[in-house]
């Protein structure tokens, strides 16, 4: 959680300063860095032979912790980014985070009440989630082809570097505690792969 809610937002802020990203895009990058992990990180943990149970647990926990840490981090790093035309919607952000906790709570209840079914549903959900992400991204490109023309090149560089920094920071933090390699890999994935919704 330290790598995800303390170090990754700091890395995003560092990239915002280094690349001199405008306030609008900087806010988006900061919100991305402050977001909890999601089903995508579970899919990556599954395919990278990480600790899937740990990944799901971290995703669940980070979603709940994000209710406090995401608005706090966006306020902490984003207060210098607000302008007259850009006001960060903390209330809407909190409502979105509350809506994210519902599927996590359902997953935790299924895991508690139906422990034999939960791993099967986790695998199916991970694969389905990954497929949905691919389909949505593909549709976005076809429906809004001009969306990428308005994005500065430095933002692409920052968005490319942020998950790499998250993976590195997560792996390094887990290595400090000499955790097993599968656990290090899982923590790195949870820190580097954020919820894309």
Secondary structure, 3 states (H helix, E strand, C coil): CHHHHHHHHHHHHHHHHHHCCCHHHHHHHHHHHHCCCCHHHHHHHHHCCCCHHHHHHHHHHHHHHHHHHHHHHHHHHHCCCCCCCCCCCHHHHHHHHHHHHHHHHHHHHHHHHCHHHHHHHHHHHHHHHHHHHHHHHHHHHHHCHHHHCCCCHHHHHHHHHHHHHHHHHHHHHHHHCCCCHHHHHHHHHHHHCCCCC
